[in-house]
Each structure stands twice: as C-alpha cells, then as structure tokens.
Amino acid sequence: MYDVVLLVEQELSEPDAKRVVELHQDMPEPVKYHVLVPCHNAEAGVEASISALGTADLYGPGLAGQRQDLAEAQKAMDTEAKGCSGRSVQRLRDLGQSAEGGISHDRPIDALVATVEAVHGQEVIILTRPHVVAEFFHLDWTNSARRHLGVPVLHLLEHDSQRASSVRE
C-alpha cells in the first residue's frame, strides 16, 4: 500500500480530487489517501487576537464569562471541519480510491508530521489557496513540511470553483 497524506485547507473539490488521483494512476501498488483538515481552536484564537492588540489585561477576566460562547463556536468549527473531511474522503472514494480522513486541533504541520508517522506515509500533498506573502518568505505549510518530513511534498493550489463557474457562464 502506498500511503499519501493530504493536508487540505478546505473541502477537496471534485476537480482537485480528480487531479490528486491522476497523479497516482500509474502506481504499481494500491494507493490509500489520508485526508487531514486542520481545525482552529476558537478560544486560543480569541485570546491570541486580544493579546496581539495588547489588551489582554482589559479583556482577560471577561473571557471566563464567554466560555459557553467559545465552546459553541468550537463545536460549530469542529462540525464544519468533520464535514469537510468526510466530503473530501467521499469524493476520493467516488473515484474508486481507498481513503480516510480526520481533523486536528494541533498546529497543521505538527498534525501532518504525526499523521505521516502514524500511517507511514510515503508522500504528502498540500492543497491550499495561494498565500503569496507566506510562500515568498517560505513560511507556508509546504516549505515547513519539507523542513520537517523526509518524504516528497507536493503543493497544489486548490481549484477555484467560483472563478471556474464564472468563466463558464
């Protein structure tokens, strides 16, 4: 079995799923895809934003009263990420591929490294929107993954379904 770990920023579109599968169509052994969707931590995000503004001392105690709202926001984000993972896996399965998926609350690269180690991944594909500044400074997921992993890492830009539909019209 040839294990490929996919780190995706958003749901794998049908054209993206086809493109990924086409990359491995001539493999002599079966391929299994492991879809990983990062899920943000609502509470950490709010606290980091407040700290960045230098107002943590003004709002810090107030966050305790917002725990319920943050828990609900986290539940909604988890549900969306799980749905994204599930639909992405289903798109790969609809193309006759073996696939599984999951979400992670860890930093994306830490989760990617752990997943590659857990499944003995032989290849990583990272699908993202363009991130020009991060890519220029080599701070993007792909460059970070290449520094941390000893397997091939391919970066693909996600298919823009909105732009593609407006081009067709």
C-alpha positions as CSV (number, residue, x, y, z in Angstrom):
1,M,0.0,0.0,0.0
2,Y,1.3,3.5,-1.0
3,D,0.0,6.0,1.6
4,V,-0.5,9.6,0.6
5,V,-1.3,12.2,3.3
6,L,-3.4,15.2,2.0
7,L,-3.3,18.3,4.1
8,V,-6.2,20.5,2.9
9,E,-7.3,24.0,3.8
10,Q,-10.8,23.5,2.7
11,E,-13.0,20.8,1.2
12,L,-11.5,18.8,-1.6
13,S,-13.4,19.9,-4.8
14,E,-14.2,17.3,-7.5
15,P,-11.6,18.7,-9.9
16,D,-9.0,18.6,-7.1
17,A,-9.9,15.0,-6.2
18,K,-9.5,14.0,-9.8
19,R,-6.2,15.8,-10.1
20,V,-4.9,14.1,-7.0
21,V,-6.0,10.7,-8.2
22,E,-4.5,11.3,-11.7
23,L,-1.1,11.8,-10.0
24,H,-1.1,8.2,-8.8
25,Q,-3.0,6.5,-11.7
26,D,0.1,4.6,-12.8
27,M,1.2,3.4,-9.4
28,P,2.1,-0.3,-9.4
29,E,0.6,-0.7,-5.9
30,P,-2.8,0.4,-4.4
31,V,-2.9,3.9,-3.0
32,K,-4.6,5.0,0.2
33,Y,-5.3,8.7,0.8
34,H,-5.4,10.1,4.4
35,V,-7.2,13.5,4.4
36,L,-6.2,15.9,7.2
37,V,-8.2,19.0,7.8
38,P,-6.9,21.5,10.4
39,C,-9.5,22.8,12.8
40,H,-8.9,26.1,14.5
41,N,-9.1,26.5,18.3
42,A,-11.7,29.2,18.9
43,E,-10.6,30.1,22.4
44,A,-6.9,30.2,21.5
45,G,-7.7,32.4,18.5
46,V,-9.7,34.9,20.6
47,E,-7.0,35.0,23.3
48,A,-4.2,35.4,20.7
49,S,-6.1,38.3,19.0
50,I,-6.7,40.1,22.3
51,S,-3.0,39.6,23.3
52,A,-1.8,40.9,19.9
53,L,-3.8,44.0,20.5
54,G,-2.2,44.5,23.9
55,T,-5.5,44.5,25.7
56,A,-5.4,41.1,27.4
57,D,-5.4,42.7,30.8
58,L,-8.6,44.6,29.9
59,Y,-10.5,41.6,28.5
60,G,-8.8,38.6,30.1
61,P,-11.2,38.1,33.0
62,G,-14.2,38.8,30.7
63,L,-13.3,35.7,28.6
64,A,-14.3,33.5,31.5
65,G,-17.9,34.5,31.0
66,Q,-17.6,33.8,27.3
67,R,-16.6,30.2,27.7
68,Q,-20.1,28.9,26.7
69,D,-20.0,31.0,23.5
70,L,-16.5,29.8,22.7
71,A,-17.5,26.2,23.3
72,E,-20.4,26.6,20.9
73,A,-18.2,28.3,18.4
74,Q,-15.7,25.4,18.7
75,K,-18.4,22.8,18.3
76,A,-19.5,24.6,15.1
77,M,-16.0,24.7,13.8
78,D,-15.4,21.0,14.6
79,T,-18.7,20.1,12.8
80,E,-17.7,22.1,9.7
81,A,-14.1,20.5,9.7
82,K,-15.5,17.0,10.1
83,G,-18.0,17.6,7.3
84,C,-15.1,19.0,5.1
85,S,-13.1,15.9,5.8
86,G,-16.0,13.5,5.3
87,R,-17.0,15.1,1.9
88,S,-13.4,15.1,0.8
89,V,-12.9,11.4,1.6
90,Q,-16.2,10.6,-0.2
91,R,-15.0,12.4,-3.3
92,L,-11.9,10.2,-3.4
93,R,-14.0,7.1,-2.7
94,D,-16.4,8.1,-5.5
95,L,-13.3,7.9,-7.8
96,G,-12.7,4.3,-6.7
97,Q,-9.9,5.2,-4.2
98,S,-9.3,4.0,-0.7
99,A,-9.5,7.0,1.7
100,E,-9.9,8.0,5.3
101,G,-9.9,11.4,6.9
102,G,-9.9,13.3,10.1
103,I,-9.4,16.7,11.7
104,S,-6.8,18.1,14.1
105,H,-6.6,20.9,16.6
106,D,-2.8,20.9,16.6
107,R,-0.7,23.2,14.5
108,P,-1.2,22.0,10.9
109,I,2.5,20.9,10.4
110,D,2.6,19.1,13.8
111,A,-0.6,17.2,12.8
112,L,0.9,16.5,9.4
113,V,4.1,15.1,10.8
114,A,2.2,13.0,13.3
115,T,-0.1,11.6,10.6
116,V,2.7,10.8,8.2
117,E,4.4,8.9,11.1
118,A,1.2,7.1,12.2
119,V,0.3,5.9,8.7
120,H,3.9,5.5,7.4
121,G,3.1,8.0,4.6
122,Q,5.3,7.9,1.6
123,E,4.1,11.2,0.1
124,V,2.4,14.4,1.2
125,I,0.2,16.6,-0.9
126,I,-0.8,20.0,0.4
127,L,-3.7,21.8,-1.2
128,T,-4.2,25.5,-0.3
129,R,-5.3,28.8,-1.7
130,P,-2.5,31.0,-2.8
131,H,-0.6,32.6,0.1
132,V,1.8,34.9,-1.7
133,V,3.5,36.5,1.3
134,A,3.9,33.3,3.3
135,E,5.2,31.5,0.3
136,F,7.7,34.3,-0.5
137,F,9.1,34.1,3.0
138,H,9.0,30.3,3.0
139,L,6.6,30.3,6.0
140,D,3.8,28.4,4.2
141,W,2.8,24.8,5.1
142,T,4.7,23.3,2.1
143,N,8.1,24.8,3.0
144,S,7.6,24.0,6.6
145,A,6.6,20.4,5.8
146,R,9.6,20.0,3.6
147,R,11.8,21.0,6.5
148,H,10.2,18.5,8.9
149,L,9.5,15.5,6.7
150,G,11.7,13.1,4.9
151,V,9.1,12.3,2.2
152,P,8.2,14.1,-1.1
153,V,5.9,17.1,-0.5
154,L,3.8,18.4,-3.4
155,H,2.0,21.7,-3.2
156,L,-1.2,22.1,-5.3
157,L,-3.3,25.2,-5.4
158,E,-7.0,24.5,-4.8
159,H,-9.4,24.7,-7.7
160,D,-11.4,27.9,-7.5
161,S,-14.9,26.7,-8.2
162,Q,-16.4,30.2,-8.1
163,R,-13.9,31.5,-10.7
164,A,-14.4,28.4,-12.9
165,S,-18.2,28.8,-12.8
166,S,-18.0,32.5,-13.8
167,V,-15.6,31.6,-16.7
168,R,-18.1,29.0,-18.0
169,E,-21.1,31.5,-17.9
